[in-house]
Amino acid sequence: MIIRNSAVVVGLALTVLGSAPSAQADENMYLQQIRQPNKLFITITNSQLIQLGLIACETMRVNINGGMSMAQARGLADKAVAQAAYSMGLESDRASNMNITSAAEDNLC
């Protein structure tokens, strides 16, 4: 059920990528935070990072609005980032996924 919900959220997030980010979103700060040493252990473009960050934000938003705790929503966001990265042809690791979610929460959501 969680995998199915994550897949739905990833699909929804991919459809909203074309829409403008919120006024609070700061892509440059997000990229600065995530590009710090020991945050990413994969080769990835800035565009891909922004897409994954937006997916993390959308996953957290949907699940928190659905009544989940922040910790549970973060966990699902990590999984959604992993699934989206895989669909982009990236072999992401758990630490990178978690760091993408965390940086997105700080700067994009």
N, C-alpha and C positions, 0 to 999 in steps of 0.2 A: 504494500500500500504506500509506504514512504517513497519507494523508488518511482512508483507511478505518479504520485503527487509531485515529486521533484521533476519528473519528465514534463509534466504539464506546466509547472512553473517555468522551466527552461524554455519551453515553447512559447509561453506568454511573454517571457522576458525578451526573447529574440524578436518578437513582433513589435515590442515597444522601443527597441534600440534606435529606431529612426526618429522617435519623438525627442523633444528637447529635454535635457536634464533639468532638475529642479534648480531654483535660484541658489540654493545652498551648496550645490555640487561644485567641486573644484577639481577638475581633471589634472591640472598641473601639480597640485599638492598631493593628490593620489599617486601620480606617477613618481614624484619625488620620494614619497614614503615607501612605495613598493620596490623602487629601484635601489634602495639602500643595500649595502652588503649583507649577505646572509638572509635575505628575504625571499629570493626566488632561486630555485634550483633547476630551472628550465629555460630554454631559449624561447623568447616570446616577444612579439612586437608590442609597441604602445597601443596600437589599435585593438589588438587582441586582449590586452590587459584591461582596457576600458570596457570592452564588451563583457568580459568576465566579471568585472566590478559591478557593472549594471545588473548583471544576472544575480549576483550575490545580494544586491540591494533589493531587487524585486522579490527574490525568494524570502528574504527576511521580512519585508513589508507584508506580503501575502500571509505568511504564517503567523506573524504577530497579530495582524488584524483578525486572523482566525482563532486567536486565543492561546497560541503557544507562548511559552516563555522565551525570553531573548536567547538563552543558552540553546534551547531546542531549535529555534529559528536559525541561529548561527550554524549549528550542526548540519541542518538541511541545506543551508547556503553553501557550506563547504562541499557537500555532495553534488549540489547543482553546478558549482564551479568545475568540479572534477568531470562531470558528465559533459558539460559544454566544452571544456578543454579537449576532451577525447573526441568530441564531434568535430572539433577544429583540426584534428590530427596531431594534437599535442599529447605528450606523455607526461602529465603533471604528477607531482608527488603531494603527499598529504600536507607537508609543511608549507609548500607554495600555495596550495589551495586555501589553507587557513590564513596565511598572510594576505592573500588577495581579498578574502572576506573581511578581515580586520581593517585593512587599509581602505576598502570601499566603505565600510561602516563609518570610519573616521572622516572621510572626505567626499564621498559620492552620494550617500543616502540622505 
